[in-house]
Amino acid sequence: MSDPTVVVSFKDTPHSEKVRQDVEARCAHLALEFPETTRFEVTLTADGLGFSAHGHVTGRDTEVAGHAAGEHLGEAADRMLAKLERALRKVHDKKIFNSRREARKAGNKRHGA
């Protein structure tokens, strides 16, 4: 498995190396948990009095997006990454359990015949 590409962009807001490092570390952790991911794109921007974060994850048969807002830049990023993690979990589990359900159904049909 190769490391996924992580792109962090700051739009209309000062660059924060700490936030960038935190986002990259969290994306690396998600990539370990979900090996089908190949690219993480995160955009952080000023939004009124707070900040917003938009994320997009792609990979093998996987495409997930999410956004969140927060009073602080790091808070917006954390909320968005939590949403992406839940969405990745849903897609990942659906793939795994779908094949198990199909195998169970196929197994039941053979025994009933």
Chimera marker file (.cmm) of the C-alpha trace (Angstrom):
<marker_set name="trace">
<marker id="1" x="0.000" y="0.000" z="0.000" r="1" g="1" b="0" radius="0.5"/>
<marker id="2" x="1.336" y="3.432" z="-0.903" r="1" g="1" b="0" radius="0.5"/>
<marker id="3" x="0.708" y="6.518" z="1.163" r="1" g="1" b="0" radius="0.5"/>
<marker id="4" x="-2.286" y="8.526" z="0.005" r="1" g="1" b="0" radius="0.5"/>
<marker id="5" x="-1.890" y="12.027" z="-1.354" r="1" g="1" b="0" radius="0.5"/>
<marker id="6" x="-2.985" y="14.690" z="1.140" r="1" g="1" b="0" radius="0.5"/>
<marker id="7" x="-3.637" y="18.207" z="-0.182" r="1" g="1" b="0" radius="0.5"/>
<marker id="8" x="-4.411" y="20.928" z="2.361" r="1" g="1" b="0" radius="0.5"/>
<marker id="9" x="-5.363" y="24.370" z="1.018" r="1" g="1" b="0" radius="0.5"/>
<marker id="10" x="-5.957" y="27.613" z="2.898" r="1" g="1" b="0" radius="0.5"/>
<marker id="11" x="-8.303" y="29.999" z="1.113" r="1" g="1" b="0" radius="0.5"/>
<marker id="12" x="-8.823" y="33.578" z="2.327" r="1" g="1" b="0" radius="0.5"/>
<marker id="13" x="-7.222" y="32.696" z="5.663" r="1" g="1" b="0" radius="0.5"/>
<marker id="14" x="-3.654" y="32.762" z="7.009" r="1" g="1" b="0" radius="0.5"/>
<marker id="15" x="-1.678" y="29.561" z="6.608" r="1" g="1" b="0" radius="0.5"/>
<marker id="16" x="-1.345" y="27.548" z="9.840" r="1" g="1" b="0" radius="0.5"/>
<marker id="17" x="1.412" y="24.936" z="9.856" r="1" g="1" b="0" radius="0.5"/>
<marker id="18" x="0.041" y="23.329" z="13.048" r="1" g="1" b="0" radius="0.5"/>
<marker id="19" x="-3.415" y="22.880" z="11.507" r="1" g="1" b="0" radius="0.5"/>
<marker id="20" x="-1.813" y="21.500" z="8.320" r="1" g="1" b="0" radius="0.5"/>
<marker id="21" x="0.211" y="18.975" z="10.325" r="1" g="1" b="0" radius="0.5"/>
<marker id="22" x="-2.853" y="17.965" z="12.376" r="1" g="1" b="0" radius="0.5"/>
<marker id="23" x="-4.954" y="17.466" z="9.238" r="1" g="1" b="0" radius="0.5"/>
<marker id="24" x="-2.193" y="15.472" z="7.509" r="1" g="1" b="0" radius="0.5"/>
<marker id="25" x="-1.741" y="13.256" z="10.591" r="1" g="1" b="0" radius="0.5"/>
<marker id="26" x="-5.470" y="12.602" z="10.845" r="1" g="1" b="0" radius="0.5"/>
<marker id="27" x="-5.683" y="11.791" z="7.133" r="1" g="1" b="0" radius="0.5"/>
<marker id="28" x="-2.760" y="9.371" z="7.502" r="1" g="1" b="0" radius="0.5"/>
<marker id="29" x="-4.616" y="7.674" z="10.371" r="1" g="1" b="0" radius="0.5"/>
<marker id="30" x="-7.783" y="7.423" z="8.240" r="1" g="1" b="0" radius="0.5"/>
<marker id="31" x="-5.731" y="5.952" z="5.385" r="1" g="1" b="0" radius="0.5"/>
<marker id="32" x="-4.470" y="3.214" z="7.715" r="1" g="1" b="0" radius="0.5"/>
<marker id="33" x="-8.018" y="2.412" z="8.799" r="1" g="1" b="0" radius="0.5"/>
<marker id="34" x="-9.429" y="2.633" z="5.259" r="1" g="1" b="0" radius="0.5"/>
<marker id="35" x="-6.716" y="1.320" z="2.904" r="1" g="1" b="0" radius="0.5"/>
<marker id="36" x="-8.911" y="1.872" z="-0.156" r="1" g="1" b="0" radius="0.5"/>
<marker id="37" x="-8.351" y="5.660" z="0.109" r="1" g="1" b="0" radius="0.5"/>
<marker id="38" x="-5.804" y="7.225" z="-2.254" r="1" g="1" b="0" radius="0.5"/>
<marker id="39" x="-6.350" y="11.005" z="-2.046" r="1" g="1" b="0" radius="0.5"/>
<marker id="40" x="-7.518" y="13.482" z="0.601" r="1" g="1" b="0" radius="0.5"/>
<marker id="41" x="-8.287" y="17.082" z="-0.384" r="1" g="1" b="0" radius="0.5"/>
<marker id="42" x="-9.019" y="19.577" z="2.407" r="1" g="1" b="0" radius="0.5"/>
<marker id="43" x="-9.811" y="23.257" z="1.930" r="1" g="1" b="0" radius="0.5"/>
<marker id="44" x="-9.951" y="25.573" z="4.935" r="1" g="1" b="0" radius="0.5"/>
<marker id="45" x="-11.438" y="29.031" z="4.529" r="1" g="1" b="0" radius="0.5"/>
<marker id="46" x="-12.636" y="32.030" z="6.510" r="1" g="1" b="0" radius="0.5"/>
<marker id="47" x="-16.431" y="32.079" z="6.653" r="1" g="1" b="0" radius="0.5"/>
<marker id="48" x="-18.034" y="35.130" z="8.223" r="1" g="1" b="0" radius="0.5"/>
<marker id="49" x="-16.972" y="35.246" z="11.865" r="1" g="1" b="0" radius="0.5"/>
<marker id="50" x="-15.677" y="31.659" z="11.843" r="1" g="1" b="0" radius="0.5"/>
<marker id="51" x="-14.107" y="29.153" z="9.524" r="1" g="1" b="0" radius="0.5"/>
<marker id="52" x="-15.311" y="26.377" z="7.276" r="1" g="1" b="0" radius="0.5"/>
<marker id="53" x="-13.632" y="23.196" z="6.132" r="1" g="1" b="0" radius="0.5"/>
<marker id="54" x="-14.427" y="21.174" z="3.038" r="1" g="1" b="0" radius="0.5"/>
<marker id="55" x="-13.019" y="17.726" z="2.394" r="1" g="1" b="0" radius="0.5"/>
<marker id="56" x="-13.080" y="15.202" z="-0.405" r="1" g="1" b="0" radius="0.5"/>
<marker id="57" x="-11.709" y="11.661" z="-0.246" r="1" g="1" b="0" radius="0.5"/>
<marker id="58" x="-11.255" y="9.393" z="-3.237" r="1" g="1" b="0" radius="0.5"/>
<marker id="59" x="-9.970" y="5.893" z="-3.611" r="1" g="1" b="0" radius="0.5"/>
<marker id="60" x="-10.711" y="2.444" z="-4.975" r="1" g="1" b="0" radius="0.5"/>
<marker id="61" x="-14.521" y="2.461" z="-5.436" r="1" g="1" b="0" radius="0.5"/>
<marker id="62" x="-14.714" y="5.220" z="-2.824" r="1" g="1" b="0" radius="0.5"/>
<marker id="63" x="-15.731" y="8.846" z="-3.093" r="1" g="1" b="0" radius="0.5"/>
<marker id="64" x="-16.772" y="10.777" z="0.019" r="1" g="1" b="0" radius="0.5"/>
<marker id="65" x="-17.167" y="14.487" z="0.700" r="1" g="1" b="0" radius="0.5"/>
<marker id="66" x="-18.019" y="16.538" z="3.764" r="1" g="1" b="0" radius="0.5"/>
<marker id="67" x="-17.955" y="20.017" z="5.200" r="1" g="1" b="0" radius="0.5"/>
<marker id="68" x="-18.211" y="21.646" z="8.594" r="1" g="1" b="0" radius="0.5"/>
<marker id="69" x="-17.852" y="25.008" z="10.270" r="1" g="1" b="0" radius="0.5"/>
<marker id="70" x="-16.282" y="26.146" z="13.509" r="1" g="1" b="0" radius="0.5"/>
<marker id="71" x="-15.287" y="29.197" z="15.460" r="1" g="1" b="0" radius="0.5"/>
<marker id="72" x="-11.598" y="28.294" z="15.084" r="1" g="1" b="0" radius="0.5"/>
<marker id="73" x="-9.722" y="26.893" z="12.093" r="1" g="1" b="0" radius="0.5"/>
<marker id="74" x="-8.705" y="23.685" z="13.872" r="1" g="1" b="0" radius="0.5"/>
<marker id="75" x="-12.227" y="23.155" z="15.182" r="1" g="1" b="0" radius="0.5"/>
<marker id="76" x="-13.694" y="23.347" z="11.671" r="1" g="1" b="0" radius="0.5"/>
<marker id="77" x="-11.074" y="20.907" z="10.390" r="1" g="1" b="0" radius="0.5"/>
<marker id="78" x="-11.724" y="18.439" z="13.245" r="1" g="1" b="0" radius="0.5"/>
<marker id="79" x="-15.476" y="18.493" z="12.683" r="1" g="1" b="0" radius="0.5"/>
<marker id="80" x="-15.097" y="17.971" z="8.951" r="1" g="1" b="0" radius="0.5"/>
<marker id="81" x="-12.633" y="15.097" z="9.401" r="1" g="1" b="0" radius="0.5"/>
<marker id="82" x="-15.007" y="13.447" z="11.887" r="1" g="1" b="0" radius="0.5"/>
<marker id="83" x="-17.767" y="13.624" z="9.256" r="1" g="1" b="0" radius="0.5"/>
<marker id="84" x="-15.449" y="12.157" z="6.626" r="1" g="1" b="0" radius="0.5"/>
<marker id="85" x="-14.514" y="9.335" z="9.009" r="1" g="1" b="0" radius="0.5"/>
<marker id="86" x="-18.199" y="8.466" z="9.592" r="1" g="1" b="0" radius="0.5"/>
<marker id="87" x="-18.888" y="8.552" z="5.851" r="1" g="1" b="0" radius="0.5"/>
<marker id="88" x="-15.852" y="6.364" z="5.110" r="1" g="1" b="0" radius="0.5"/>
<marker id="89" x="-16.941" y="3.916" z="7.803" r="1" g="1" b="0" radius="0.5"/>
<marker id="90" x="-20.414" y="3.715" z="6.256" r="1" g="1" b="0" radius="0.5"/>
<marker id="91" x="-19.042" y="3.053" z="2.743" r="1" g="1" b="0" radius="0.5"/>
<marker id="92" x="-16.432" y="0.604" z="4.030" r="1" g="1" b="0" radius="0.5"/>
<marker id="93" x="-18.900" y="-1.379" z="6.153" r="1" g="1" b="0" radius="0.5"/>
<marker id="94" x="-21.465" y="-1.433" z="3.367" r="1" g="1" b="0" radius="0.5"/>
<marker id="95" x="-18.919" y="-3.066" z="1.034" r="1" g="1" b="0" radius="0.5"/>
<marker id="96" x="-17.829" y="-5.639" z="3.603" r="1" g="1" b="0" radius="0.5"/>
<marker id="97" x="-21.245" y="-6.586" z="4.913" r="1" g="1" b="0" radius="0.5"/>
<marker id="98" x="-22.865" y="-6.595" z="1.472" r="1" g="1" b="0" radius="0.5"/>
<marker id="99" x="-20.560" y="-9.382" z="0.298" r="1" g="1" b="0" radius="0.5"/>
<marker id="100" x="-21.185" y="-11.279" z="3.533" r="1" g="1" b="0" radius="0.5"/>
<marker id="101" x="-24.959" y="-10.908" z="3.112" r="1" g="1" b="0" radius="0.5"/>
<marker id="102" x="-24.732" y="-12.157" z="-0.460" r="1" g="1" b="0" radius="0.5"/>
<marker id="103" x="-22.663" y="-15.153" z="0.626" r="1" g="1" b="0" radius="0.5"/>
<marker id="104" x="-25.131" y="-15.934" z="3.404" r="1" g="1" b="0" radius="0.5"/>
<marker id="105" x="-28.076" y="-15.738" z="0.989" r="1" g="1" b="0" radius="0.5"/>
<marker id="106" x="-26.292" y="-17.950" z="-1.538" r="1" g="1" b="0" radius="0.5"/>
<marker id="107" x="-25.477" y="-20.430" z="1.244" r="1" g="1" b="0" radius="0.5"/>
<marker id="108" x="-29.097" y="-20.536" z="2.452" r="1" g="1" b="0" radius="0.5"/>
<marker id="109" x="-30.399" y="-21.196" z="-1.042" r="1" g="1" b="0" radius="0.5"/>
<marker id="110" x="-28.157" y="-24.230" z="-1.460" r="1" g="1" b="0" radius="0.5"/>
<marker id="111" x="-29.300" y="-25.749" z="1.822" r="1" g="1" b="0" radius="0.5"/>
<marker id="112" x="-32.956" y="-25.143" z="1.026" r="1" g="1" b="0" radius="0.5"/>
<marker id="113" x="-32.810" y="-26.729" z="-2.439" r="1" g="1" b="0" radius="0.5"/>
<link id1="1" id2="2" r="1" g="1" b="0" radius="0.2"/>
<link id1="2" id2="3" r="1" g="1" b="0" radius="0.2"/>
<link id1="3" id2="4" r="1" g="1" b="0" radius="0.2"/>
<link id1="4" id2="5" r="1" g="1" b="0" radius="0.2"/>
<link id1="5" id2="6" r="1" g="1" b="0" radius="0.2"/>
<link id1="6" id2="7" r="1" g="1" b="0" radius="0.2"/>
<link id1="7" id2="8" r="1" g="1" b="0" radius="0.2"/>
<link id1="8" id2="9" r="1" g="1" b="0" radius="0.2"/>
<link id1="9" id2="10" r="1" g="1" b="0" radius="0.2"/>
<link id1="10" id2="11" r="1" g="1" b="0" radius="0.2"/>
<link id1="11" id2="12" r="1" g="1" b="0" radius="0.2"/>
<link id1="12" id2="13" r="1" g="1" b="0" radius="0.2"/>
<link id1="13" id2="14" r="1" g="1" b="0" radius="0.2"/>
<link id1="14" id2="15" r="1" g="1" b="0" radius="0.2"/>
<link id1="15" id2="16" r="1" g="1" b="0" radius="0.2"/>
<link id1="16" id2="17" r="1" g="1" b="0" radius="0.2"/>
<link id1="17" id2="18" r="1" g="1" b="0" radius="0.2"/>
<link id1="18" id2="19" r="1" g="1" b="0" radius="0.2"/>
<link id1="19" id2="20" r="1" g="1" b="0" radius="0.2"/>
<link id1="20" id2="21" r="1" g="1" b="0" radius="0.2"/>
<link id1="21" id2="22" r="1" g="1" b="0" radius="0.2"/>
<link id1="22" id2="23" r="1" g="1" b="0" radius="0.2"/>
<link id1="23" id2="24" r="1" g="1" b="0" radius="0.2"/>
<link id1="24" id2="25" r="1" g="1" b="0" radius="0.2"/>
<link id1="25" id2="26" r="1" g="1" b="0" radius="0.2"/>
<link id1="26" id2="27" r="1" g="1" b="0" radius="0.2"/>
<link id1="27" id2="28" r="1" g="1" b="0" radius="0.2"/>
<link id1="28" id2="29" r="1" g="1" b="0" radius="0.2"/>
<link id1="29" id2="30" r="1" g="1" b="0" radius="0.2"/>
<link id1="30" id2="31" r="1" g="1" b="0" radius="0.2"/>
<link id1="31" id2="32" r="1" g="1" b="0" radius="0.2"/>
<link id1="32" id2="33" r="1" g="1" b="0" radius="0.2"/>
<link id1="33" id2="34" r="1" g="1" b="0" radius="0.2"/>
<link id1="34" id2="35" r="1" g="1" b="0" radius="0.2"/>
<link id1="35" id2="36" r="1" g="1" b="0" radius="0.2"/>
<link id1="36" id2="37" r="1" g="1" b="0" radius="0.2"/>
<link id1="37" id2="38" r="1" g="1" b="0" radius="0.2"/>
<link id1="38" id2="39" r="1" g="1" b="0" radius="0.2"/>
<link id1="39" id2="40" r="1" g="1" b="0" radius="0.2"/>
<link id1="40" id2="41" r="1" g="1" b="0" radius="0.2"/>
<link id1="41" id2="42" r="1" g="1" b="0" radius="0.2"/>
<link id1="42" id2="43" r="1" g="1" b="0" radius="0.2"/>
<link id1="43" id2="44" r="1" g="1" b="0" radius="0.2"/>
<link id1="44" id2="45" r="1" g="1" b="0" radius="0.2"/>
<link id1="45" id2="46" r="1" g="1" b="0" radius="0.2"/>
<link id1="46" id2="47" r="1" g="1" b="0" radius="0.2"/>
<link id1="47" id2="48" r="1" g="1" b="0" radius="0.2"/>
<link id1="48" id2="49" r="1" g="1" b="0" radius="0.2"/>
<link id1="49" id2="50" r="1" g="1" b="0" radius="0.2"/>
<link id1="50" id2="51" r="1" g="1" b="0" radius="0.2"/>
<link id1="51" id2="52" r="1" g="1" b="0" radius="0.2"/>
<link id1="52" id2="53" r="1" g="1" b="0" radius="0.2"/>
<link id1="53" id2="54" r="1" g="1" b="0" radius="0.2"/>
<link id1="54" id2="55" r="1" g="1" b="0" radius="0.2"/>
<link id1="55" id2="56" r="1" g="1" b="0" radius="0.2"/>
<link id1="56" id2="57" r="1" g="1" b="0" radius="0.2"/>
<link id1="57" id2="58" r="1" g="1" b="0" radius="0.2"/>
<link id1="58" id2="59" r="1" g="1" b="0" radius="0.2"/>
<link id1="59" id2="60" r="1" g="1" b="0" radius="0.2"/>
<link id1="60" id2="61" r="1" g="1" b="0" radius="0.2"/>
<link id1="61" id2="62" r="1" g="1" b="0" radius="0.2"/>
<link id1="62" id2="63" r="1" g="1" b="0" radius="0.2"/>
<link id1="63" id2="64" r="1" g="1" b="0" radius="0.2"/>
<link id1="64" id2="65" r="1" g="1" b="0" radius="0.2"/>
<link id1="65" id2="66" r="1" g="1" b="0" radius="0.2"/>
<link id1="66" id2="67" r="1" g="1" b="0" radius="0.2"/>
<link id1="67" id2="68" r="1" g="1" b="0" radius="0.2"/>
<link id1="68" id2="69" r="1" g="1" b="0" radius="0.2"/>
<link id1="69" id2="70" r="1" g="1" b="0" radius="0.2"/>
<link id1="70" id2="71" r="1" g="1" b="0" radius="0.2"/>
<link id1="71" id2="72" r="1" g="1" b="0" radius="0.2"/>
<link id1="72" id2="73" r="1" g="1" b="0" radius="0.2"/>
<link id1="73" id2="74" r="1" g="1" b="0" radius="0.2"/>
<link id1="74" id2="75" r="1" g="1" b="0" radius="0.2"/>
<link id1="75" id2="76" r="1" g="1" b="0" radius="0.2"/>
<link id1="76" id2="77" r="1" g="1" b="0" radius="0.2"/>
<link id1="77" id2="78" r="1" g="1" b="0" radius="0.2"/>
<link id1="78" id2="79" r="1" g="1" b="0" radius="0.2"/>
<link id1="79" id2="80" r="1" g="1" b="0" radius="0.2"/>
<link id1="80" id2="81" r="1" g="1" b="0" radius="0.2"/>
<link id1="81" id2="82" r="1" g="1" b="0" radius="0.2"/>
<link id1="82" id2="83" r="1" g="1" b="0" radius="0.2"/>
<link id1="83" id2="84" r="1" g="1" b="0" radius="0.2"/>
<link id1="84" id2="85" r="1" g="1" b="0" radius="0.2"/>
<link id1="85" id2="86" r="1" g="1" b="0" radius="0.2"/>
<link id1="86" id2="87" r="1" g="1" b="0" radius="0.2"/>
<link id1="87" id2="88" r="1" g="1" b="0" radius="0.2"/>
<link id1="88" id2="89" r="1" g="1" b="0" radius="0.2"/>
<link id1="89" id2="90" r="1" g="1" b="0" radius="0.2"/>
<link id1="90" id2="91" r="1" g="1" b="0" radius="0.2"/>
<link id1="91" id2="92" r="1" g="1" b="0" radius="0.2"/>
<link id1="92" id2="93" r="1" g="1" b="0" radius="0.2"/>
<link id1="93" id2="94" r="1" g="1" b="0" radius="0.2"/>
<link id1="94" id2="95" r="1" g="1" b="0" radius="0.2"/>
<link id1="95" id2="96" r="1" g="1" b="0" radius="0.2"/>
<link id1="96" id2="97" r="1" g="1" b="0" radius="0.2"/>
<link id1="97" id2="98" r="1" g="1" b="0" radius="0.2"/>
<link id1="98" id2="99" r="1" g="1" b="0" radius="0.2"/>
<link id1="99" id2="100" r="1" g="1" b="0" radius="0.2"/>
<link id1="100" id2="101" r="1" g="1" b="0" radius="0.2"/>
<link id1="101" id2="102" r="1" g="1" b="0" radius="0.2"/>
<link id1="102" id2="103" r="1" g="1" b="0" radius="0.2"/>
<link id1="103" id2="104" r="1" g="1" b="0" radius="0.2"/>
<link id1="104" id2="105" r="1" g="1" b="0" radius="0.2"/>
<link id1="105" id2="106" r="1" g="1" b="0" radius="0.2"/>
<link id1="106" id2="107" r="1" g="1" b="0" radius="0.2"/>
<link id1="107" id2="108" r="1" g="1" b="0" radius="0.2"/>
<link id1="108" id2="109" r="1" g="1" b="0" radius="0.2"/>
<link id1="109" id2="110" r="1" g="1" b="0" radius="0.2"/>
<link id1="110" id2="111" r="1" g="1" b="0" radius="0.2"/>
<link id1="111" id2="112" r="1" g="1" b="0" radius="0.2"/>
<link id1="112" id2="113" r="1" g="1" b="0" radius="0.2"/>
</marker_set>
